Amino acid sequence: MPKASHIQSVKSAFREKGTWTAWELAERIECSDRTVRRCMNHLRDVEKWPINSGKAGYSLREPSLAETRITAPQEIAALAMAYEALRLLGASKLAVEIRSELAKVCRRSEALDGVGWDEMGRVIDQRAAAGEVSMDLAIHGALTLAILHEQVVEIRYRRLEEDHDFSRLVFPQRLICRDQCWYLIAWDLKSEDQRTYALARISQVEVRQKPDGFVTPEFEDRYQHAFGIWTPYENDGVLHEVCVELTGYWARIARERCWHPSQHLEALAPDRVRVHFTLSELVELKSWVLGFGGAAKVIAPEELRELVGEEVEEMRRNCGF
């Protein structure tokens, strides 16, 4: 094995530029051509550096996935999450090929120190949240391709309150996940407006030719001020400044959660905080507040206080109190 100092010098040289002749390296590190060759063999065979050799000398190429070295903690975390994500692909050919490459990455990782790819399954158990609907990956994949290729599709859809489905010609724009469920945001060609469709109620997706004169609509994020999925914000709508006070256990949990992009916390005590939002609609927020029971107090706006109060009274009547 070549000296560690010679190996380190060769590594330093490659960090400066990607191609060196044996003569240049020998002169740089003050050694023989034979020592240079031994250093190269060590880097390629032992440390798995992606080095090519030819008439022009030695060149450092871009590493393949299998040659990538994991060094940072966040890369280990990403690898563990990739294991969980691949679970959705099952035993498909693509999944087998990706797992094979990632297994090589694990074997080359000094940080993992011999931990194999199959052992990653012990790290993350991403359990379905209450109310989560199992996703049809074929539907999700077909819509993903339609969005990427900017295609018009015909979907078979069933409304929640109906027991039969219907066809709709749409231009898919985004797939979003809210409350553990997936939704399609699409431009409806019939109504000429943006609509929301729950993926769980889409039974079929077929690509169709764009109608003559079709103009690709710009995506407008109408949900940036919404708390849920069914109350998009209209440009001429009113935004509410919401403040909800949480106490006890839920006050401590609030310090670790972000329920909305506009959220900010006002700490009053270790077990008392006020959560602030800027929202366009309060109906869906009402259910969120009720979920905290007596640990929640609506500070503002008055409209939200009334909505919560009315719901509590209705619950009291239903329970016979």
N, C-alpha and C positions, 0 to 999 in steps of 0.2 A: 504494500500500500504506500502511495506517495506521502510525503510529509504534509501534515495539516496546514502548515504555513504556505506551501505551494498550492494546495487546493483552494485555500482562501484567497490567494493572489489571483488565481484564474477566475474565481467567482467575481472578484472586484473588477477584473478586466471586462468581463461580459456585462457587468452593470453599466460600464461606460459606453461600450458599443457592441453590436451584435455579431461582428465577424472579425476573426483574427487568423493570421497564418501561424504555423507552428514556430517559425523563426521569430516572429514578432513577440509571441508569448514567452519563448525561451529567453529572449533578450530582456524582456520586461521583468521577469521574475528571477533572472540570472540562474538558469538551469539548462539542462540538455534537452534536445528534441525528444529523447526517450522519456524523460520525466514529464514533459508536456503530454505525450501520448498516454502515459499512465494516469495522469490527472484526468484526462478526458474520459478514459475508460471507467475510472472510478465515478465520475459525475454522471455518466450515462447509465452504468450498470447498477451502481449502489444507490446513488442519490436521485436517479431517474431524471436528470436534467435533459430537456429536449434539445440535444446538440446534434447537428448534422455535420458530416465531414465530406469534403470534396476538393476539387482543384483550387478553389478560391480559399480553402482553409477550413477553419471550424466556424460554424454559425449557430447562433441560438435562435431557434424558431419559436413561434407561439405554441404553448403547450396545449395538448388535447385535454378534454375533460378528465380522462383517466390519469393524466400527468399533473393535474392541478394539486397544489399542496395547500392543505388547510392549516391556518395558523391562528386566526383570530377567534375569540369566543363566539362572536356573532355568526361566524361561518359555521360553527358547530351547531348553533341553534337553528340556522337555516337548513342544515342537512337533516336534522331531526324532524323539522316541519315538512321537508320534502318527502320523507318516508311516509308521513301520515297522508300527504296529498296523493301520493302514488297508490295508496290503498283504493282510491276510486277507480283506477284503471284496471284493477283486478289482475288477471293473468294474460292480458293482451300482449301481442308481440312487442308493441312499443314499450309497455311497462317492463317487460323482461329485459329489453335492451338498455333502458335507462337504469334499471336496478343493477345491471351488470357493470355499467360504467361507474355508478356511484359506489359500488362495492370496491372497485379499484381505488377510488378516491379515499375511502376509509382505510384501506390497507396501507396507503402511502402517508397517512396522517400521523405525524409524531404526537400531536396533541391527543389523539384518540388512543394511542399506545396499545395497539392490538385489538381494540374493540371493533367487531365486525358490523357490516351493514345490517344484518338480520337482528342484531341486538338493539338497533335504534327503535324498534317497536316497543321496547320497554319504557321509553322515555315519555312519549306523548300519547294520551288517550283522549282524543277530542270527542267527547260524548255529545250526542245531540241534545240541544236544549229543549225544555218543555215546549211542546207545540210545534216543533220543527217538522216540516214535511220532507219525506225522502225525495230526492231530486232525480228526475229523469235525465241522465247524462246525455242521451241522444238528442233530446230537445235542446238542452243547454248548448251542446256542441254545434247543432245546426244553426241556432241563433247567433252564436259567437262568430261562425263563418260568415253569416249574412251581414253582420255588423262590419266585420273586417273588409269584406268585398263590396260593401255598400249596395246590397241587393234588396229588392222588394220580395216579400214572402207572403204566402197565404197561410194563415194559421186557423186551426180548428180550436174554438174556445168555448168554455162554459162559464156563464156568470154564476156567482155564488148562490143567488136566490133562485136559479133555474135548474131543471134536471135534464136539459138537452143542450147540445153545443151548436155552434154556428160558425160560418167562415168569415174571415175578415182579412182584407188586403192591407198590409202594413209595411212601413219602412223601419226596421229595427234600429235603435240608436244607442241604447245602453242596457246592460244587465246590472241590477243592483240588489243587494241583500239587506233587508230590514227585518228586524224581529225574527231572525233565524229562518226567513223565507225569501225565496228569489222572485224577482219581478222583472218584467220586460217593459222598458219605456220605449214607445214606438210612435211614429207618425202615422195616424190612421188616414188612409187615402180617401175614404168615404166622407168622414166628417171634416177632413183637412185640419186636423188638430192633433196635439199630443195626447196619448192615452197610456194607461198603465194596465198590464196584464200579469196575473199571477202565473208563474211557470207551472205550478201544480195543476192548473186548469187548462193548459195548452196540451192537446193530445196529438197534434200533427203540425209539421212545418214543411212547406213546399216552396221552392224558389220559383218565382214568376218573372216574366219579362216586364220591365218598367213600361208603364203606359206612355204613349206619345205625349211629348211636351212635359214630362215629369221633371220637376226641378227639385234637386236634393235639398231638403229643409235643414236649416242649422239646428243643432241640438241646443235646447234651452233648459237649463237646470232649474226647474220649477220647485224642486224639493230642498233647495238650500236653506230655506226658512221653515221647512215643515218638520214636525217632530216624528211623524210616521210616514206612511206611503200614500195615503188616500186623500191628503189635503194639500195639493200643490198650491204654491203662492202665485197669485196673479199680479201683474206689474202694477196695477192700480189698487192693490189690496192694502190692508192696514197691518202693520207690524206691532206686536204686543211685547212690552217689556215685562217678563215674567220673573217672579221671585218666590221661591218655595223654601221654607225653613225645615231642615231635617235635624232630628235629635237622636241621641243614644247611638245604638249600633249603626243605624243607617247614615248618621253624620260621619262616622269613621269610614264607612264604605264609600261615601261620596268623594272622599279625598283620593280614591283609587279608580274612580269611574269617570268616563266622559260620555254622557248621554246625547250630546248634540254639539256640533262644531262651534256654536256661539256661546257655549257654556263657560261661565267663570264662577269661582267660589269665593264667598265672603266668610272667613273664619270668625266665629263669635266666641267659641270655647272649644276645648278638645272634643266635646261630644255635642256640639251645636254649630251648624253651618247654614248659610243661605246659598242656594243654587240659583243662578241667574241665567235666563235664556232670552233670546230675541226670536220670536216665533210669529208665524202668520195665522195659525189656527190653533184653537185650544181644546177641541173635542178629543183628539187623541191624547193630549197631555193629561186630560182628566183621568183616564185609566191609569196612567203612570203615577199620578199623585195618590190615587186610591190604593195602589199596590203597597204603599208604605204604612197604611193604617194610621194609627194614632201618632206615629213618629213624624208625620208631615203636617205642615201648617202653611196654607196659601197666604202669602203676604200681598201679592199683586199679580194680575189685575183683579179688580172686583168681579169681572165677568167670570173668571176662572173660579173664584170663591163660590159664586152662585151655582155654577155647573157642578162642582163637587158637592155642595150642600144639597142640591136637588137629588143627586144620585144617592147620597147617604140616607136621605129621607125615604126614598123609594126602597132602598134595601131594608130599612127598619120596618116599613109596612109589609114587605114581602116575608120578613121573618116573624111578624106578629108582635113586634115590640111596641 
